[in-house]
Amino acid sequence: NFKFNNSAIFDIKVTSSLDFIAAGTVSKWGYSPKMWIGKFNSAGEVLWQKYSETNEFPFGGYAIVEDDNGNYIVAFGSGRADFEKGSALCKHPDGGYLYGGWKAILIKFSPDGDIIWQKAINPESDVNKTFWLLHFDDNGNILWQYAYKPVDVKNSACIYDLTITGSGDIIAVGDLRNHHIQADYQYDIQVLKLTKSG
C-alpha cells in the first residue's frame, strides 16, 4: 500500500510462469507522477512491487516485454498529469528488442524485481514533433535508431503499439496531433509499416 490517491496501469502481461507483471504510475493528486511496477500471482496476490522513492524517475511505466530468461524490460516514458501513454516495446525478429516512443528510461528487472540494467533514452530532437524507433540488444546496447517526423510540421507523433508481421516487417500504430486547433488537439490515426531495419 503506497498511499497514493492517483494511479494507473498502462500495461500488463502474463509471464512465462503464468503470473502477471504490470507497470504504470502513482502520484498524489496528480502531481509528480512516479514509476510503478508490480508482479502478481494468478490469484491476484502481490508477489512484489516497486516505485520510485524520489523524483529521480518521474516517469510512468508504459510498456513491458519479457525476455527468454524470464526477465522483464520496461519502458518508463515521460510521465504527465493526463497519464497519456506514449511508448511501445516488442521483440525484434533478428533478436533483441524494439522501443518506439519519445524520451524514456528502459529498465531490465529480474523475475524477483531486482534491477539488472537501466538506460536513458534522450534523443537530441524536438520530442514534441518526433517519435523514435530503436533496436537494442539484451544488454541495452543500441544497434540502430531512427527518428520519424510527421509530414505536416504542425503535428506531433505518438506511438502506442509495435508488432512484427509474419514476414518480419514492423508495424507501428499511434496518432498524429494537430497543435494548431484552438479548442483542443485534433487526433488522426497513424499506422506505419517499416522494414525490420527501420
VEXZATI-183762 format. One record per residue: residue number from 0; y, z negated, x of N, C-alpha, C in turn; residue in three letters. Coordinates in Angstrom, 2 decimals, padded with zeros to 5 digits. Layout:
BEGIN
NODE / k / n.y / n.z / n.x / ca.y / ca.z / ca.x / c.y / c.z / c.x / r
NODE / NUM / Y / Z / X / Y / Z / X / Y / Z / X / ALA
...
END
This chain:
BEGIN
NODE / k / n.y / n.z / n.x / ca.y / ca.z / ca.x / c.y / c.z / c.x / r
NODE / 0 / -001.19 / 000.00 / 000.86 / 000.00 / 000.00 / 000.00 / 001.24 / 000.00 / 000.89 / ASN
NODE / 1 / 001.98 / 001.11 / 000.92 / 003.13 / 001.22 / 001.80 / 004.43 / 000.81 / 001.12 / PHE
NODE / 2 / 004.37 / 000.50 / -000.20 / 005.53 / 000.01 / -000.94 / 006.67 / 001.02 / -000.93 / LYS
NODE / 3 / 006.32 / 002.31 / -001.07 / 007.32 / 003.35 / -001.24 / 007.31 / 003.79 / -002.70 / PHE
NODE / 4 / 008.48 / 004.09 / -003.24 / 008.52 / 004.46 / -004.65 / 008.63 / 005.96 / -004.87 / ASN
NODE / 5 / 008.77 / 006.74 / -003.83 / 008.74 / 008.20 / -003.94 / 007.66 / 008.72 / -003.00 / ASN
NODE / 6 / 006.72 / 009.48 / -003.53 / 005.66 / 010.01 / -002.69 / 005.14 / 011.30 / -003.30 / SER
NODE / 7 / 004.53 / 012.13 / -002.47 / 003.97 / 013.39 / -002.94 / 002.87 / 013.82 / -001.99 / ALA
NODE / 8 / 001.79 / 014.39 / -002.55 / 000.72 / 015.00 / -001.77 / 000.88 / 016.51 / -001.88 / ILE
NODE / 9 / 000.95 / 017.21 / -000.74 / 001.15 / 018.65 / -000.73 / -000.14 / 019.43 / -000.45 / PHE
NODE / 10 / -001.10 / 018.79 / 000.21 / -002.35 / 019.49 / 000.48 / -003.48 / 018.47 / 000.51 / ASP
NODE / 11 / -004.64 / 018.89 / 000.01 / -005.83 / 018.05 / 000.03 / -007.03 / 018.97 / 000.22 / ILE
NODE / 12 / -007.95 / 018.55 / 001.08 / -009.12 / 019.35 / 001.39 / -010.37 / 018.48 / 001.28 / LYS
NODE / 13 / -011.50 / 019.12 / 000.92 / -012.80 / 018.49 / 001.02 / -013.30 / 018.68 / 002.45 / VAL
NODE / 14 / -013.67 / 017.60 / 003.12 / -014.08 / 017.68 / 004.51 / -015.56 / 018.06 / 004.62 / THR
NODE / 15 / -016.00 / 018.35 / 005.83 / -017.40 / 018.70 / 006.07 / -018.33 / 017.52 / 005.78 / SER
NODE / 16 / -017.77 / 016.29 / 005.80 / -018.56 / 015.09 / 005.47 / -018.48 / 014.75 / 003.98 / SER
NODE / 17 / -017.87 / 015.66 / 003.20 / -017.72 / 015.51 / 001.74 / -016.79 / 014.36 / 001.36 / LEU
NODE / 18 / -015.88 / 014.02 / 002.27 / -014.78 / 013.14 / 001.95 / -013.56 / 014.00 / 001.60 / ASP
NODE / 19 / -012.41 / 013.36 / 001.40 / -011.17 / 014.07 / 001.12 / -010.13 / 013.71 / 002.18 / PHE
NODE / 20 / -009.41 / 014.71 / 002.66 / -008.28 / 014.47 / 003.57 / -007.03 / 015.02 / 002.89 / ILE
NODE / 21 / -005.99 / 014.21 / 002.84 / -004.77 / 014.59 / 002.13 / -003.56 / 014.35 / 003.02 / ALA
NODE / 22 / -002.51 / 015.14 / 002.80 / -001.26 / 014.98 / 003.56 / -000.08 / 015.15 / 002.62 / ALA
NODE / 23 / 001.00 / 014.45 / 002.93 / 002.18 / 014.53 / 002.09 / 003.35 / 013.79 / 002.70 / GLY
NODE / 24 / 004.12 / 013.15 / 001.85 / 005.31 / 012.44 / 002.31 / 005.54 / 011.20 / 001.47 / THR
NODE / 25 / 006.18 / 010.21 / 002.07 / 006.56 / 008.99 / 001.37 / 008.01 / 008.68 / 001.72 / VAL
NODE / 26 / 008.71 / 008.05 / 000.79 / 010.10 / 007.66 / 001.05 / 010.53 / 006.61 / 000.05 / SER
NODE / 27 / 011.66 / 005.99 / 000.32 / 012.29 / 005.07 / -000.62 / 013.48 / 005.74 / -001.26 / LYS
NODE / 28 / 013.40 / 005.91 / -002.58 / 014.48 / 006.51 / -003.35 / 014.83 / 007.91 / -002.87 / TRP
NODE / 29 / 013.86 / 008.61 / -002.27 / 014.07 / 009.99 / -001.85 / 014.77 / 010.14 / -000.52 / GLY
NODE / 30 / 015.09 / 009.01 / 000.17 / 015.79 / 009.09 / 001.44 / 014.81 / 008.97 / 002.61 / TYR
NODE / 31 / 015.14 / 009.64 / 003.73 / 014.37 / 009.55 / 004.97 / 012.87 / 009.71 / 004.73 / SER
NODE / 32 / 012.44 / 010.87 / 004.21 / 011.00 / 011.06 / 003.98 / 010.22 / 010.98 / 005.28 / PRO
NODE / 33 / 009.02 / 010.41 / 005.21 / 008.19 / 010.20 / 006.38 / 006.83 / 010.87 / 006.15 / LYS
NODE / 34 / 006.23 / 011.29 / 007.24 / 004.92 / 011.92 / 007.13 / 003.88 / 010.91 / 006.67 / MET
NODE / 35 / 002.87 / 011.44 / 005.95 / 001.77 / 010.59 / 005.49 / 000.48 / 011.41 / 005.52 / TRP
NODE / 36 / -000.62 / 010.77 / 005.92 / -001.94 / 011.39 / 005.89 / -002.94 / 010.32 / 005.52 / ILE
NODE / 37 / -003.92 / 010.68 / 004.70 / -004.93 / 009.71 / 004.29 / -006.29 / 010.36 / 004.11 / GLY
NODE / 38 / -007.34 / 009.58 / 004.34 / -008.71 / 010.05 / 004.15 / -009.40 / 009.14 / 003.14 / LYS
NODE / 39 / -010.10 / 009.77 / 002.18 / -010.73 / 009.03 / 001.10 / -012.20 / 009.46 / 000.98 / PHE
NODE / 40 / -013.04 / 008.55 / 000.52 / -014.43 / 008.94 / 000.28 / -014.56 / 009.60 / -001.08 / ASN
NODE / 41 / -015.78 / 010.01 / -001.44 / -015.98 / 010.76 / -002.68 / -015.68 / 009.94 / -003.93 / SER
NODE / 42 / -015.63 / 008.60 / -003.79 / -015.29 / 007.73 / -004.91 / -013.79 / 007.44 / -004.98 / ALA
NODE / 43 / -013.01 / 008.02 / -004.06 / -011.57 / 007.81 / -004.05 / -011.11 / 006.59 / -003.30 / GLY
NODE / 44 / -012.03 / 005.92 / -002.61 / -011.66 / 004.74 / -001.83 / -011.04 / 005.16 / -000.50 / GLU
NODE / 45 / -010.01 / 004.43 / -000.08 / -009.29 / 004.77 / 001.15 / -010.13 / 004.42 / 002.36 / VAL
NODE / 46 / -010.36 / 005.41 / 003.22 / -011.03 / 005.18 / 004.49 / -010.01 / 004.84 / 005.57 / LEU
NODE / 47 / -008.92 / 005.55 / 005.59 / -007.78 / 005.24 / 006.45 / -006.58 / 006.05 / 005.98 / TRP
NODE / 48 / -005.41 / 005.58 / 006.32 / -004.17 / 006.30 / 006.01 / -003.10 / 005.89 / 007.00 / GLN
NODE / 49 / -002.21 / 006.82 / 007.29 / -001.15 / 006.58 / 008.27 / 000.14 / 007.22 / 007.79 / LYS
NODE / 50 / 001.24 / 006.63 / 008.22 / 002.55 / 007.24 / 008.01 / 003.44 / 006.85 / 009.17 / TYR
NODE / 51 / 004.53 / 007.58 / 009.34 / 005.41 / 007.32 / 010.48 / 006.18 / 006.03 / 010.24 / SER
NODE / 52 / 006.09 / 005.13 / 011.21 / 006.77 / 003.84 / 011.10 / 008.28 / 003.96 / 011.29 / GLU
NODE / 53 / 008.71 / 005.01 / 011.99 / 010.13 / 005.20 / 012.26 / 010.53 / 006.59 / 011.82 / THR
NODE / 54 / 011.75 / 006.98 / 012.12 / 012.22 / 008.32 / 011.80 / 011.88 / 009.32 / 012.90 / ASN
NODE / 55 / 010.95 / 008.94 / 013.79 / 010.55 / 009.86 / 014.86 / 009.98 / 011.15 / 014.28 / GLU
NODE / 56 / 009.28 / 011.03 / 013.15 / 008.70 / 012.19 / 012.48 / 009.20 / 012.25 / 011.04 / PHE
NODE / 57 / 010.46 / 012.66 / 010.83 / 010.97 / 012.73 / 009.45 / 010.48 / 014.00 / 008.76 / PRO
NODE / 58 / 009.17 / 014.12 / 008.58 / 008.56 / 015.32 / 008.04 / 007.53 / 014.96 / 006.98 / PHE
NODE / 59 / 007.21 / 015.93 / 006.14 / 006.12 / 015.78 / 005.18 / 004.94 / 016.61 / 005.63 / GLY
NODE / 60 / 003.72 / 016.13 / 005.33 / 002.53 / 016.88 / 005.67 / 002.25 / 017.94 / 004.62 / GLY
NODE / 61 / 002.29 / 019.22 / 005.02 / 002.24 / 020.30 / 004.05 / 000.95 / 021.12 / 004.09 / TYR
NODE / 62 / 000.20 / 021.09 / 005.17 / -001.00 / 021.94 / 005.25 / -002.01 / 021.29 / 006.19 / ALA
NODE / 63 / -003.30 / 021.45 / 005.86 / -004.39 / 020.86 / 006.62 / -005.45 / 021.92 / 006.87 / ILE
NODE / 64 / -006.04 / 021.90 / 008.06 / -007.23 / 022.71 / 008.34 / -008.18 / 021.85 / 009.18 / VAL
NODE / 65 / -009.47 / 021.93 / 008.89 / -010.49 / 021.19 / 009.64 / -011.12 / 022.10 / 010.68 / GLU
NODE / 66 / -011.32 / 021.59 / 011.90 / -011.97 / 022.40 / 012.92 / -013.48 / 022.24 / 012.85 / ASP
NODE / 67 / -014.19 / 022.89 / 013.75 / -015.66 / 022.90 / 013.71 / -016.27 / 021.56 / 014.13 / ASP
NODE / 68 / -015.45 / 020.66 / 014.68 / -015.93 / 019.35 / 015.11 / -015.53 / 018.22 / 014.17 / ASN
NODE / 69 / -014.98 / 018.58 / 013.02 / -014.60 / 017.57 / 012.05 / -013.24 / 016.94 / 012.28 / GLY
NODE / 70 / -012.45 / 017.50 / 013.22 / -011.09 / 017.03 / 013.42 / -010.16 / 017.74 / 012.43 / ASN
NODE / 71 / -008.95 / 017.20 / 012.26 / -008.02 / 017.76 / 011.28 / -006.70 / 018.13 / 011.96 / TYR
NODE / 72 / -006.25 / 019.35 / 011.75 / -004.94 / 019.78 / 012.22 / -004.02 / 019.80 / 011.01 / ILE
NODE / 73 / -002.89 / 019.14 / 011.12 / -001.95 / 019.02 / 010.01 / -000.60 / 019.56 / 010.43 / VAL
NODE / 74 / 000.00 / 020.37 / 009.58 / 001.36 / 020.86 / 009.80 / 002.32 / 019.97 / 009.04 / ALA
NODE / 75 / 003.16 / 019.26 / 009.77 / 004.20 / 018.43 / 009.17 / 005.49 / 019.23 / 009.22 / PHE
NODE / 76 / 005.87 / 019.81 / 008.09 / 007.05 / 020.66 / 008.04 / 008.30 / 019.87 / 007.76 / GLY
NODE / 77 / 009.44 / 020.57 / 007.72 / 010.73 / 019.92 / 007.52 / 010.74 / 019.15 / 006.21 / SER
NODE / 78 / 010.92 / 017.84 / 006.27 / 010.96 / 017.03 / 005.07 / 012.32 / 017.11 / 004.41 / GLY
NODE / 79 / 012.34 / 017.36 / 003.08 / 013.59 / 017.43 / 002.34 / 013.44 / 016.65 / 001.04 / ARG
NODE / 80 / 014.55 / 016.25 / 000.48 / 014.52 / 015.37 / -000.68 / 013.84 / 016.02 / -001.87 / ALA
NODE / 81 / 013.87 / 017.36 / -001.97 / 013.26 / 018.02 / -003.12 / 011.78 / 018.28 / -002.92 / ASP
NODE / 82 / 011.22 / 017.80 / -001.77 / 009.79 / 017.89 / -001.49 / 009.28 / 019.33 / -001.51 / PHE
NODE / 83 / 010.08 / 020.27 / -001.08 / 009.62 / 021.65 / -001.04 / 008.61 / 021.85 / 000.08 / GLU
NODE / 84 / 007.57 / 022.62 / -000.24 / 006.56 / 022.94 / 000.75 / 006.96 / 024.22 / 001.45 / LYS
NODE / 85 / 006.79 / 024.27 / 002.77 / 007.15 / 025.49 / 003.49 / 006.31 / 025.71 / 004.72 / GLY
NODE / 86 / 005.02 / 025.35 / 004.68 / 004.14 / 025.52 / 005.83 / 002.76 / 025.90 / 005.35 / SER
NODE / 87 / 002.02 / 026.63 / 006.20 / 000.65 / 027.01 / 005.86 / -000.18 / 027.07 / 007.13 / ALA
NODE / 88 / -001.48 / 026.80 / 007.00 / -002.42 / 026.82 / 008.10 / -003.72 / 027.48 / 007.66 / LEU
NODE / 89 / -004.36 / 028.20 / 008.58 / -005.71 / 028.70 / 008.32 / -006.36 / 029.02 / 009.66 / CYS
NODE / 90 / -007.68 / 029.24 / 009.65 / -008.38 / 029.63 / 010.86 / -008.15 / 031.12 / 011.13 / LYS
NODE / 91 / -008.05 / 031.47 / 012.42 / -007.88 / 032.86 / 012.81 / -009.26 / 033.50 / 013.03 / HIS
NODE / 92 / -009.45 / 034.76 / 012.65 / -010.77 / 035.38 / 012.79 / -011.27 / 035.49 / 014.23 / PRO
NODE / 93 / -010.36 / 035.48 / 015.20 / -010.74 / 035.56 / 016.60 / -010.85 / 034.19 / 017.26 / ASP
NODE / 94 / -010.82 / 033.14 / 016.46 / -010.81 / 031.78 / 016.99 / -009.42 / 031.20 / 017.00 / GLY
NODE / 95 / -009.32 / 029.88 / 017.01 / -008.01 / 029.24 / 016.93 / -007.52 / 029.23 / 015.50 / GLY
NODE / 96 / -006.19 / 029.10 / 015.36 / -005.61 / 028.86 / 014.05 / -004.28 / 029.60 / 013.91 / TYR
NODE / 97 / -003.88 / 029.78 / 012.66 / -002.59 / 030.38 / 012.35 / -001.71 / 029.35 / 011.67 / LEU
NODE / 98 / -000.46 / 029.29 / 012.09 / 000.55 / 028.49 / 011.41 / 001.64 / 029.42 / 010.91 / TYR
NODE / 99 / 002.04 / 029.27 / 009.67 / 003.16 / 030.02 / 009.13 / 004.18 / 029.06 / 008.54 / GLY
NODE / 100 / 005.45 / 029.26 / 008.87 / 006.49 / 028.39 / 008.32 / 007.72 / 028.36 / 009.20 / GLY
NODE / 101 / 008.45 / 027.23 / 009.11 / 009.67 / 027.03 / 009.89 / 009.39 / 025.99 / 010.96 / TRP
NODE / 102 / 010.41 / 025.18 / 011.26 / 010.24 / 024.10 / 012.22 / 009.19 / 023.12 / 011.75 / LYS
NODE / 103 / 008.32 / 022.67 / 012.65 / 007.24 / 021.78 / 012.25 / 006.72 / 021.00 / 013.45 / ALA
NODE / 104 / 005.89 / 020.02 / 013.15 / 005.11 / 019.33 / 014.17 / 003.64 / 019.50 / 013.77 / ILE
NODE / 105 / 002.85 / 020.05 / 014.68 / 001.41 / 020.17 / 014.47 / 000.74 / 018.98 / 015.13 / LEU
NODE / 106 / -000.10 / 018.27 / 014.38 / -000.80 / 017.10 / 014.93 / -002.29 / 017.25 / 014.64 / ILE
NODE / 107 / -003.09 / 017.03 / 015.67 / -004.54 / 017.06 / 015.52 / -005.07 / 015.63 / 015.50 / LYS
NODE / 108 / -005.80 / 015.30 / 014.44 / -006.37 / 013.97 / 014.26 / -007.89 / 014.02 / 014.40 / PHE
NODE / 109 / -008.46 / 012.95 / 014.93 / -009.91 / 012.81 / 014.95 / -010.39 / 012.46 / 013.54 / SER
NODE / 110 / -011.70 / 012.50 / 013.28 / -012.20 / 012.09 / 011.97 / -011.82 / 010.66 / 011.58 / PRO
NODE / 111 / -011.52 / 009.82 / 012.59 / -011.14 / 008.43 / 012.33 / -009.62 / 008.24 / 012.27 / ASP
NODE / 112 / -008.86 / 009.33 / 012.41 / -007.42 / 009.23 / 012.28 / -006.65 / 009.03 / 013.57 / GLY
NODE / 113 / -007.34 / 009.08 / 014.71 / -006.64 / 008.96 / 015.99 / -006.00 / 010.30 / 016.35 / ASP
NODE / 114 / -004.80 / 010.25 / 016.94 / -004.11 / 011.47 / 017.35 / -004.73 / 012.01 / 018.63 / ILE
NODE / 115 / -005.15 / 013.28 / 018.59 / -005.71 / 013.95 / 019.76 / -004.62 / 014.68 / 020.53 / ILE
NODE / 116 / -003.77 / 015.42 / 019.82 / -002.59 / 016.03 / 020.44 / -001.57 / 016.31 / 019.36 / TRP
NODE / 117 / -000.36 / 016.55 / 019.79 / 000.71 / 016.94 / 018.87 / 001.63 / 017.92 / 019.57 / GLN
NODE / 118 / 002.18 / 018.85 / 018.79 / 003.02 / 019.90 / 019.36 / 004.16 / 020.19 / 018.41 / LYS
NODE / 119 / 005.38 / 020.20 / 018.95 / 006.55 / 020.53 / 018.15 / 006.73 / 022.04 / 018.12 / ALA
NODE / 120 / 006.96 / 022.59 / 016.94 / 007.27 / 024.00 / 016.75 / 008.73 / 024.07 / 016.35 / ILE
NODE / 121 / 009.57 / 024.53 / 017.27 / 011.01 / 024.56 / 017.02 / 011.58 / 025.86 / 017.56 / ASN
NODE / 122 / 011.29 / 026.98 / 016.90 / 011.76 / 028.28 / 017.40 / 013.28 / 028.36 / 017.45 / PRO
NODE / 123 / 013.79 / 029.07 / 018.45 / 015.23 / 029.27 / 018.56 / 015.63 / 030.47 / 017.70 / GLU
NODE / 124 / 015.82 / 030.20 / 016.42 / 016.20 / 031.25 / 015.48 / 016.90 / 030.61 / 014.30 / SER
NODE / 125 / 017.42 / 031.45 / 013.42 / 018.05 / 030.97 / 012.21 / 016.95 / 030.59 / 011.23 / ASP
NODE / 126 / 016.57 / 029.30 / 011.22 / 015.45 / 028.89 / 010.39 / 015.75 / 029.02 / 008.91 / VAL
NODE / 127 / 017.02 / 029.19 / 008.56 / 017.35 / 029.39 / 007.15 / 017.10 / 030.82 / 006.71 / ASN
NODE / 128 / 016.81 / 031.72 / 007.64 / 016.58 / 033.12 / 007.30 / 015.17 / 033.59 / 007.63 / LYS
NODE / 129 / 014.47 / 032.89 / 008.51 / 013.27 / 033.42 / 009.14 / 012.08 / 032.50 / 008.90 / THR
NODE / 130 / 010.88 / 033.09 / 008.77 / 009.68 / 032.28 / 008.91 / 008.90 / 032.81 / 010.11 / PHE
NODE / 131 / 008.12 / 031.91 / 010.71 / 007.38 / 032.23 / 011.92 / 005.88 / 032.21 / 011.64 / TRP
NODE / 132 / 005.16 / 033.05 / 012.37 / 003.71 / 033.05 / 012.36 / 003.24 / 032.86 / 013.78 / LEU
NODE / 133 / 002.39 / 031.84 / 014.01 / 001.92 / 031.50 / 015.33 / 000.40 / 031.46 / 015.35 / LEU
NODE / 134 / -000.19 / 032.01 / 016.40 / -001.63 / 031.88 / 016.66 / -001.78 / 030.90 / 017.81 / HIS
NODE / 135 / -002.50 / 029.80 / 017.58 / -002.68 / 028.80 / 018.64 / -004.15 / 028.43 / 018.76 / PHE
NODE / 136 / -004.53 / 027.94 / 019.94 / -005.93 / 027.63 / 020.19 / -006.25 / 026.19 / 019.80 / ASP
NODE / 137 / -007.48 / 025.76 / 020.10 / -007.96 / 024.46 / 019.66 / -007.22 / 023.31 / 020.33 / ASP
NODE / 138 / -006.53 / 023.59 / 021.44 / -005.77 / 022.57 / 022.15 / -004.27 / 022.62 / 021.86 / ASN
NODE / 139 / -003.87 / 023.50 / 020.94 / -002.46 / 023.59 / 020.55 / -001.65 / 024.55 / 021.39 / GLY
NODE / 140 / -002.30 / 025.29 / 022.29 / -001.58 / 026.27 / 023.11 / -001.29 / 027.52 / 022.28 / ASN
NODE / 141 / -000.05 / 027.99 / 022.31 / 000.34 / 029.15 / 021.52 / -000.13 / 030.42 / 022.22 / ILE
NODE / 142 / -000.87 / 031.26 / 021.48 / -001.39 / 032.51 / 022.00 / -000.43 / 033.66 / 021.72 / LEU
NODE / 143 / 000.18 / 033.67 / 020.55 / 001.26 / 034.60 / 020.24 / 002.07 / 034.06 / 019.08 / TRP
NODE / 144 / 003.29 / 034.53 / 018.96 / 004.17 / 034.11 / 017.86 / 005.15 / 035.23 / 017.54 / GLN
NODE / 145 / 005.44 / 035.36 / 016.25 / 006.38 / 036.38 / 015.79 / 007.27 / 035.78 / 014.70 / TYR
NODE / 146 / 008.49 / 036.27 / 014.66 / 009.42 / 035.90 / 013.59 / 009.53 / 037.06 / 012.61 / ALA
NODE / 147 / 009.62 / 036.73 / 011.32 / 009.73 / 037.74 / 010.28 / 010.97 / 037.44 / 009.46 / TYR
NODE / 148 / 011.91 / 038.40 / 009.44 / 013.15 / 038.23 / 008.70 / 013.14 / 039.10 / 007.46 / LYS
NODE / 149 / 013.71 / 038.61 / 006.36 / 013.82 / 039.44 / 005.16 / 014.68 / 040.67 / 005.43 / PRO
NODE / 150 / 014.38 / 041.74 / 004.71 / 015.18 / 042.97 / 004.85 / 016.62 / 042.70 / 004.44 / VAL
NODE / 151 / 016.80 / 041.94 / 003.37 / 018.14 / 041.58 / 002.90 / 018.57 / 040.32 / 003.62 / ASP
NODE / 152 / 019.61 / 040.39 / 004.44 / 020.04 / 039.25 / 005.25 / 020.60 / 038.11 / 004.40 / VAL
NODE / 153 / 020.86 / 038.37 / 003.12 / 021.34 / 037.31 / 002.24 / 020.21 / 036.37 / 001.83 / LYS
NODE / 154 / 018.98 / 036.78 / 002.08 / 017.83 / 036.00 / 001.66 / 017.28 / 035.15 / 002.80 / ASN
NODE / 155 / 016.51 / 034.14 / 002.43 / 015.69 / 033.41 / 003.38 / 014.24 / 033.51 / 002.92 / SER
NODE / 156 / 013.32 / 033.30 / 003.84 / 011.90 / 033.46 / 003.53 / 011.17 / 032.14 / 003.68 / ALA
NODE / 157 / 010.19 / 031.92 / 002.82 / 009.39 / 030.71 / 002.85 / 007.93 / 031.08 / 002.64 / CYS
NODE / 158 / 007.02 / 030.48 / 003.39 / 005.60 / 030.77 / 003.29 / 004.87 / 029.56 / 002.68 / ILE
NODE / 159 / 003.98 / 029.85 / 001.71 / 003.21 / 028.79 / 001.05 / 001.73 / 028.81 / 001.37 / TYR
NODE / 160 / 001.19 / 029.99 / 001.71 / -000.24 / 030.06 / 001.95 / -000.57 / 031.22 / 002.88 / ASP
NODE / 161 / -001.63 / 031.06 / 003.65 / -002.18 / 032.09 / 004.53 / -003.66 / 032.22 / 004.26 / LEU
NODE / 162 / -004.16 / 033.45 / 004.29 / -005.59 / 033.67 / 004.15 / -005.98 / 034.90 / 004.96 / THR
NODE / 163 / -007.26 / 035.02 / 005.28 / -007.78 / 036.13 / 006.06 / -008.66 / 037.00 / 005.16 / ILE
NODE / 164 / -008.43 / 038.30 / 005.19 / -009.23 / 039.22 / 004.38 / -010.59 / 039.45 / 005.03 / THR
NODE / 165 / -011.49 / 040.12 / 004.29 / -012.80 / 040.42 / 004.82 / -012.76 / 041.32 / 006.04 / GLY
NODE / 166 / -011.69 / 042.12 / 006.18 / -011.54 / 042.99 / 007.34 / -010.79 / 042.33 / 008.49 / SER
NODE / 167 / -010.42 / 041.05 / 008.31 / -009.76 / 040.31 / 009.39 / -008.26 / 040.39 / 009.41 / GLY
NODE / 168 / -007.64 / 041.00 / 008.39 / -006.19 / 041.03 / 008.33 / -005.65 / 039.71 / 007.77 / ASP
NODE / 169 / -004.34 / 039.53 / 007.91 / -003.69 / 038.29 / 007.49 / -002.88 / 038.56 / 006.22 / ILE
NODE / 170 / -003.05 / 037.72 / 005.20 / -002.22 / 037.77 / 004.00 / -001.35 / 036.52 / 003.99 / ILE
NODE / 171 / -000.04 / 036.71 / 003.93 / 000.90 / 035.60 / 003.84 / 001.61 / 035.68 / 002.49 / ALA
NODE / 172 / 001.66 / 034.56 / 001.78 / 002.26 / 034.51 / 000.45 / 003.38 / 033.47 / 000.44 / VAL
NODE / 173 / 004.51 / 033.83 / -000.13 / 005.62 / 032.90 / -000.21 / 006.69 / 033.40 / -001.15 / GLY
NODE / 174 / 007.95 / 033.11 / -000.83 / 009.03 / 033.59 / -001.66 / 010.23 / 033.99 / -000.82 / ASP
NODE / 175 / 011.13 / 034.75 / -001.43 / 012.44 / 035.09 / -000.89 / 013.49 / 034.43 / -001.75 / LEU
NODE / 176 / 014.52 / 033.89 / -001.13 / 015.54 / 033.16 / -001.87 / 016.91 / 033.77 / -001.61 / ARG
NODE / 177 / 017.58 / 034.14 / -002.67 / 018.93 / 034.69 / -002.57 / 019.93 / 033.55 / -002.60 / ASN
NODE / 178 / 020.65 / 033.38 / -001.50 / 021.60 / 032.26 / -001.38 / 022.99 / 032.59 / -001.91 / HIS
NODE / 179 / 023.14 / 033.76 / -002.51 / 024.46 / 034.17 / -002.98 / 024.55 / 034.17 / -004.49 / HIS
NODE / 180 / 023.60 / 033.51 / -005.16 / 023.68 / 033.31 / -006.60 / 024.47 / 032.03 / -006.85 / ILE
NODE / 181 / 025.47 / 032.09 / -007.73 / 026.38 / 030.97 / -007.91 / 025.67 / 029.72 / -008.44 / GLN
NODE / 182 / 024.89 / 029.87 / -009.52 / 024.35 / 028.70 / -010.19 / 023.19 / 028.08 / -009.42 / ALA
NODE / 183 / 022.29 / 028.90 / -008.93 / 021.07 / 028.39 / -008.28 / 020.47 / 029.52 / -007.45 / ASP
NODE / 184 / 019.48 / 029.16 / -006.62 / 018.79 / 030.20 / -005.89 / 018.06 / 031.14 / -006.84 / TYR
NODE / 185 / 017.97 / 032.39 / -006.46 / 017.13 / 033.35 / -007.17 / 015.89 / 033.57 / -006.32 / GLN
NODE / 186 / 014.73 / 033.37 / -006.93 / 013.48 / 033.43 / -006.18 / 012.74 / 034.72 / -006.50 / TYR
NODE / 187 / 012.20 / 035.35 / -005.47 / 011.33 / 036.50 / -005.62 / 010.04 / 036.24 / -004.86 / ASP
NODE / 188 / 008.95 / 036.80 / -005.36 / 007.66 / 036.64 / -004.70 / 007.62 / 037.48 / -003.42 / ILE
NODE / 189 / 007.03 / 036.93 / -002.40 / 006.85 / 037.65 / -001.14 / 005.38 / 037.66 / -000.75 / GLN
NODE / 190 / 004.82 / 038.83 / -000.52 / 003.44 / 038.98 / -000.04 / 003.46 / 039.94 / 001.14 / VAL
NODE / 191 / 002.90 / 039.50 / 002.25 / 002.84 / 040.33 / 003.46 / 001.38 / 040.48 / 003.88 / LEU
NODE / 192 / 001.02 / 041.70 / 004.28 / -000.27 / 041.95 / 004.88 / -000.04 / 042.38 / 006.32 / LYS
NODE / 193 / -000.67 / 041.64 / 007.23 / -000.44 / 041.85 / 008.67 / -001.79 / 042.04 / 009.35 / LEU
NODE / 194 / -001.76 / 042.70 / 010.49 / -002.97 / 042.78 / 011.29 / -003.26 / 041.41 / 011.88 / THR
NODE / 195 / -004.46 / 041.22 / 012.40 / -004.81 / 039.90 / 012.93 / -004.04 / 039.56 / 014.19 / LYS
NODE / 196 / -003.35 / 040.55 / 014.77 / -002.48 / 040.29 / 015.92 / -001.03 / 040.09 / 015.51 / SER
NODE / 197 / -000.78 / 040.00 / 014.21 / 000.55 / 039.72 / 013.71 / 001.41 / 040.93 / 013.46 / GLY
END
